[in-house]
Amino acid sequence: MVIATQRLRLEEVTPEEAERIRADPPLAGQQRPARWGPGFPLSGSRVAAGMLLTQIEQGTYREGFGVYEIVALRSERVVGDIGFHGPPDELGAVEIGYGVVAACRRQGVASEALRALSGWALHQPDVDVVHARTDFGNVASLGVLRRAGFTEEGEYRDERLFQLVVRNRE
């Protein structure tokens, strides 16, 4: 699946791409994909790819609710990733996470990707809320969440919890 914005294209990661991301640096005899921008994959990208592969192995993966590479249209390079921690739960909630390479931070890339993917999720019939978490000290991520329309819902341990909600769905 692909979701397009003004400056970005979010491309859902295939199992093969997840294996490449998780294995970075590349396995012997493999080359790093040329479309990956400098700094990709991030350490969180490898974790997300592993989560996706586990969901596929366990049969809990649901199309659309995986991990997406963030492709900058201008360069056609992967500059980060964004995705769900799993499919919607029985209460209609999903959790989302994201990361952008250092060279593309403070340019609105994360906020634009977050608005697009959370907006897509909230248009699905079984999703009513999108949750995100960030550390108290992560000022940049707090700003991304707020610019994307998320509101703070509380605290848990060393993290702030945010949500984006659809109300009065008919």
One Martini backbone bead per residue (centre of mass of N, CA, C, O) as a GRO file, in nm:
protein
  170
    1MET     BB    1   0.100   0.034   0.017
    2VAL     BB    2   0.015   0.383  -0.066
    3ILE     BB    3   0.098   0.715   0.061
    4ALA     BB    4   0.029   1.049  -0.030
    5THR     BB    5   0.191   1.360  -0.043
    6GLN     BB    6   0.337   1.644  -0.123
    7ARG     BB    7   0.653   1.519  -0.028
    8LEU     BB    8   0.543   1.217   0.010
    9ARG     BB    9   0.599   0.853   0.045
   10LEU     BB   10   0.419   0.577   0.168
   11GLU     BB   11   0.568   0.250   0.204
   12GLU     BB   12   0.497  -0.056   0.243
   13VAL     BB   13   0.651  -0.312   0.397
   14THR     BB   14   0.801  -0.587   0.314
   15PRO     BB   15   0.939  -0.874   0.412
   16GLU     BB   16   1.204  -0.830   0.250
   17GLU     BB   17   1.261  -0.544   0.355
   18ALA     BB   18   1.264  -0.617   0.654
   19GLU     BB   19   1.513  -0.795   0.635
   20ARG     BB   20   1.707  -0.571   0.539
   21ILE     BB   21   1.671  -0.382   0.777
   22ARG     BB   22   1.745  -0.584   1.007
   23ALA     BB   23   2.042  -0.651   0.860
   24ASP     BB   24   2.164  -0.393   0.919
   25PRO     BB   25   2.404  -0.469   0.798
   26PRO     BB   26   2.461  -0.643   0.544
   27LEU     BB   27   2.480  -0.928   0.426
   28ALA     BB   28   2.663  -1.134   0.283
   29GLY     BB   29   2.648  -1.027  -0.060
   30GLN     BB   30   2.505  -0.762   0.011
   31GLN     BB   31   2.343  -0.463  -0.066
   32ARG     BB   32   2.274  -0.149  -0.022
   33PRO     BB   33   2.019   0.032  -0.087
   34ALA     BB   34   2.011   0.318  -0.284
   35ARG     BB   35   1.733   0.442  -0.163
   36TRP     BB   36   1.884   0.481   0.091
   37GLY     BB   37   1.946   0.706   0.299
   38PRO     BB   38   2.130   0.864   0.504
   39GLY     BB   39   2.077   0.677   0.810
   40PHE     BB   40   1.948   0.434   0.674
   41PRO     BB   41   1.864   0.269   0.919
   42LEU     BB   42   1.737   0.290   1.212
   43SER     BB   43   1.709   0.142   1.506
   44GLY     BB   44   1.392   0.149   1.497
   45SER     BB   45   1.367   0.010   1.221
   46ARG     BB   46   1.466  -0.269   1.314
   47VAL     BB   47   1.246  -0.313   1.523
   48ALA     BB   48   1.000  -0.283   1.333
   49ALA     BB   49   1.078  -0.512   1.141
   50GLY     BB   50   1.067  -0.731   1.359
   51MET     BB   51   0.769  -0.693   1.432
   52LEU     BB   52   0.656  -0.760   1.155
   53LEU     BB   53   0.773  -1.048   1.130
   54THR     BB   54   0.628  -1.156   1.380
   55GLN     BB   55   0.339  -1.108   1.283
   56ILE     BB   56   0.359  -1.288   1.038
   57GLU     BB   57   0.435  -1.552   1.190
   58GLN     BB   58   0.166  -1.527   1.388
   59GLY     BB   59  -0.087  -1.403   1.214
   60THR     BB   60  -0.134  -1.066   1.294
   61TYR     BB   61  -0.118  -0.944   1.034
   62ARG     BB   62  -0.229  -0.632   0.869
   63GLU     BB   63  -0.303  -0.468   0.617
   64GLY     BB   64  -0.170  -0.131   0.674
   65PHE     BB   65  -0.050  -0.223   0.986
   66GLY     BB   66   0.248  -0.147   0.944
   67VAL     BB   67   0.531  -0.053   0.773
   68TYR     BB   68   0.685   0.259   0.658
   69GLU     BB   69   0.837   0.422   0.415
   70ILE     BB   70   0.999   0.733   0.381
   71VAL     BB   71   0.961   0.922   0.083
   72ALA     BB   72   1.128   1.156  -0.091
   73LEU     BB   73   1.036   1.300  -0.381
   74ARG     BB   74   1.285   1.469  -0.461
   75SER     BB   75   1.498   1.205  -0.419
   76GLU     BB   76   1.391   0.905  -0.376
   77ARG     BB   77   1.443   0.868  -0.062
   78VAL     BB   78   1.492   0.713   0.234
   79VAL     BB   79   1.413   0.902   0.559
   80GLY     BB   80   1.222   0.681   0.696
   81ASP     BB   81   0.972   0.579   0.946
   82ILE     BB   82   0.636   0.431   0.977
   83GLY     BB   83   0.404   0.286   1.227
   84PHE     BB   84   0.259   0.005   1.356
   85HIS     BB   85   0.228  -0.222   1.634
   86GLY     BB   86  -0.058  -0.297   1.507
   87PRO     BB   87  -0.357  -0.377   1.505
   88PRO     BB   88  -0.651  -0.328   1.601
   89ASP     BB   89  -0.825  -0.331   1.871
   90GLU     BB   90  -1.124  -0.387   2.045
   91LEU     BB   91  -1.131  -0.049   2.084
   92GLY     BB   92  -0.995   0.098   1.823
   93ALA     BB   93  -0.676   0.080   1.865
   94VAL     BB   94  -0.363   0.244   1.782
   95GLU     BB   95  -0.010   0.236   1.739
   96ILE     BB   96   0.246   0.485   1.680
   97GLY     BB   97   0.554   0.526   1.489
   98TYR     BB   98   0.875   0.714   1.442
   99GLY     BB   99   1.141   0.809   1.194
  100VAL     BB  100   1.419   1.036   1.119
  101VAL     BB  101   1.669   1.145   0.969
  102ALA     BB  102   1.880   1.395   1.051
  103ALA     BB  103   1.876   1.557   0.768
  104CYS     BB  104   1.528   1.570   0.800
  105ARG     BB  105   1.503   1.739   1.031
  106ARG     BB  106   1.311   2.023   1.079
  107GLN     BB  107   1.092   1.982   0.799
  108GLY     BB  108   0.807   1.812   0.852
  109VAL     BB  109   0.814   1.505   0.793
  110ALA     BB  110   0.689   1.367   1.042
  111SER     BB  111   0.420   1.523   1.047
  112GLU     BB  112   0.326   1.447   0.762
  113ALA     BB  113   0.329   1.140   0.803
  114LEU     BB  114   0.145   1.132   1.054
  115ARG     BB  115  -0.106   1.256   0.930
  116ALA     BB  116  -0.143   1.048   0.703
  117LEU     BB  117  -0.153   0.776   0.866
  118SER     BB  118  -0.363   0.855   1.081
  119GLY     BB  119  -0.582   0.934   0.879
  120TRP     BB  120  -0.613   0.660   0.753
  121ALA     BB  121  -0.688   0.505   1.010
  122LEU     BB  122  -0.949   0.688   1.081
  123HIS     BB  123  -1.092   0.561   0.805
  124GLN     BB  124  -1.128   0.308   0.949
  125PRO     BB  125  -1.388   0.122   1.083
  126ASP     BB  126  -1.190   0.004   1.346
  127VAL     BB  127  -1.098   0.314   1.405
  128ASP     BB  128  -1.077   0.571   1.685
  129VAL     BB  129  -0.762   0.551   1.776
  130VAL     BB  130  -0.442   0.718   1.810
  131HIS     BB  131  -0.137   0.627   1.944
  132ALA     BB  132   0.136   0.784   2.137
  133ARG     BB  133   0.487   0.786   2.236
  134THR     BB  134   0.705   0.980   2.463
  135ASP     BB  135   0.953   1.125   2.592
  136PHE     BB  136   0.991   1.390   2.793
  137GLY     BB  137   1.276   1.492   2.646
  138ASN     BB  138   1.131   1.485   2.351
  139VAL     BB  139   1.073   1.769   2.198
  140ALA     BB  140   1.043   1.699   1.899
  141SER     BB  141   0.816   1.484   1.931
  142LEU     BB  142   0.613   1.665   2.068
  143GLY     BB  143   0.585   1.853   1.821
  144VAL     BB  144   0.491   1.649   1.616
  145LEU     BB  145   0.231   1.564   1.758
  146ARG     BB  146   0.100   1.844   1.774
  147ARG     BB  147   0.113   1.912   1.463
  148ALA     BB  148  -0.071   1.641   1.403
  149GLY     BB  149  -0.313   1.664   1.645
  150PHE     BB  150  -0.225   1.573   1.908
  151THR     BB  151  -0.311   1.477   2.243
  152GLU     BB  152  -0.273   1.478   2.567
  153GLU     BB  153  -0.346   1.196   2.808
  154GLY     BB  154  -0.064   1.134   2.965
  155GLU     BB  155   0.117   0.916   3.195
  156TYR     BB  156   0.408   0.678   3.175
  157ARG     BB  157   0.645   0.699   3.354
  158ASP     BB  158   0.873   0.833   3.100
  159GLU     BB  159   0.595   0.905   2.948
  160ARG     BB  160   0.402   1.037   2.696
  161LEU     BB  161   0.060   1.047   2.607
  162PHE     BB  162  -0.112   1.018   2.294
  163GLN     BB  163  -0.397   1.141   2.086
  164LEU     BB  164  -0.620   1.045   1.815
  165VAL     BB  165  -0.966   1.125   1.747
  166VAL     BB  166  -1.278   0.983   1.672
  167ARG     BB  167  -1.595   1.132   1.655
  168ASN     BB  168  -1.911   1.052   1.581
  169ARG     BB  169  -1.948   0.787   1.450
  170GLU     BB  170  -2.171   0.628   1.197
   0.00000   0.00000   0.00000
